[in-house]
Amino acid sequence: MKGAGGMMDDLLPAGDLHSMAGKPGGMDRASMNSGTNSGAVMPVAENSDEQLMRAFSRGSNDAFSALFVRYKQPLFGFFWRRVADRAQAEELTQEAFVAVIRAAPRYEQSARFRTYLYAIALKILRAHRRKAAFRATFLGSPTEQVEPAAESGVVTQLFMREAIRKLEVMDREILLLREFEQLSYGEIAELLNLPVNTVRSRLFRARTALRELLSENAPTNSREMSRPEEGI
Amino acid sequence: MNFVTTHPFAAEELMAFCDGELSAQDSQAVEIHLAGCRDCADKVRQFHETLAVAPRVECASGFKAYRRGR
């Protein structure tokens, strides 16, 4: 099976960036940094996400490449934990980056880029689930599992997957955004359009429930819980 | 005699403390309280244990590079 890293390297290869972006490729790193007061040219890697996105919206493909490198695995992970299989996660990841490219000319910074990106990802995920539900209802295809995906059937990941699946939908989403995407309470609140206090109380509830579920179903062999090479 | 009958921090606040979501001032207040309250210290330890489970499991499935980069 192709590893996540190998797969993501195939996504949106650099040669396609210009054509997909539909932007002039003439902006160099100096012009990308023209918004800085110092006038010094910073390496792309040192720019903030927001600086990179602004630069991309002005036509810098280097900036998009840097954002892509930063977020390809986090975004793939975001989808992979929420859809049934890796191939779907790959498609959705690509779709999300295409959406970023298409929206770039209209980009206005109103939040952190990370929040902006995950908001796009959530929209794509919801659309994907609607389509899957439609297919299941009217075309009779199997309903997609929406719980975090598992790659193999080891005990630890099954316990974790089952425990997370049992959480209420919104609690589970908040838990995943916090534990895996590592968003702050404020970012989650913004993303899900909830008050910060609601995020905090739901996160508390989700973690408490998760802890209880895991303790109820903990493997008898404690070493099973700490296997280093097994994933959810 | 039980000297500590009330806890100034709700469990949710202790969780927010573990997540680094409290202000510096509030975090300091929690730390001072934890030094003298075994119940709350136990709660914090439990939170840390719960927080440690999910990332450890997830980390093993090919996202190590991602997490290292954060």
HADDOCK unambig.tbl for C-alpha pairs under 7 A between the chains (distance, minus, plus):
assign (segid A and resid 4 and name CA) (segid B and resid 62 and name CA) 6.48 0.50 0.50
assign (segid A and resid 73 and name CA) (segid B and resid 66 and name CA) 6.34 0.50 0.50
assign (segid A and resid 74 and name CA) (segid B and resid 66 and name CA) 6.58 0.50 0.50
assign (segid A and resid 179 and name CA) (segid B and resid 54 and name CA) 6.86 0.50 0.50
assign (segid A and resid 179 and name CA) (segid B and resid 55 and name CA) 6.50 0.50 0.50
assign (segid A and resid 180 and name CA) (segid B and resid 55 and name CA) 6.61 0.50 0.50
assign (segid A and resid 200 and name CA) (segid B and resid 12 and name CA) 6.97 0.50 0.50
assign (segid A and resid 201 and name CA) (segid B and resid 12 and name CA) 6.62 0.50 0.50
assign (segid A and resid 204 and name CA) (segid B and resid 12 and name CA) 6.04 0.50 0.50
assign (segid A and resid 211 and name CA) (segid B and resid 50 and name CA) 6.24 0.50 0.50
assign (segid A and resid 228 and name CA) (segid B and resid 60 and name CA) 5.92 0.50 0.50
assign (segid A and resid 229 and name CA) (segid B and resid 60 and name CA) 4.87 0.50 0.50
assign (segid A and resid 229 and name CA) (segid B and resid 61 and name CA) 6.87 0.50 0.50
assign (segid A and resid 230 and name CA) (segid B and resid 57 and name CA) 6.45 0.50 0.50
assign (segid A and resid 230 and name CA) (segid B and resid 60 and name CA) 5.23 0.50 0.50
assign (segid A and resid 230 and name CA) (segid B and resid 61 and name CA) 5.98 0.50 0.50
assign (segid A and resid 231 and name CA) (segid B and resid 57 and name CA) 5.12 0.50 0.50
assign (segid A and resid 231 and name CA) (segid B and resid 58 and name CA) 5.05 0.50 0.50
assign (segid A and resid 231 and name CA) (segid B and resid 59 and name CA) 6.82 0.50 0.50
assign (segid A and resid 231 and name CA) (segid B and resid 60 and name CA) 4.96 0.50 0.50
assign (segid A and resid 231 and name CA) (segid B and resid 61 and name CA) 4.15 0.50 0.50
assign (segid A and resid 232 and name CA) (segid B and resid 57 and name CA) 5.94 0.50 0.50
assign (segid A and resid 232 and name CA) (segid B and resid 58 and name CA) 5.39 0.50 0.50
assign (segid A and resid 232 and name CA) (segid B and resid 61 and name CA) 6.91 0.50 0.50
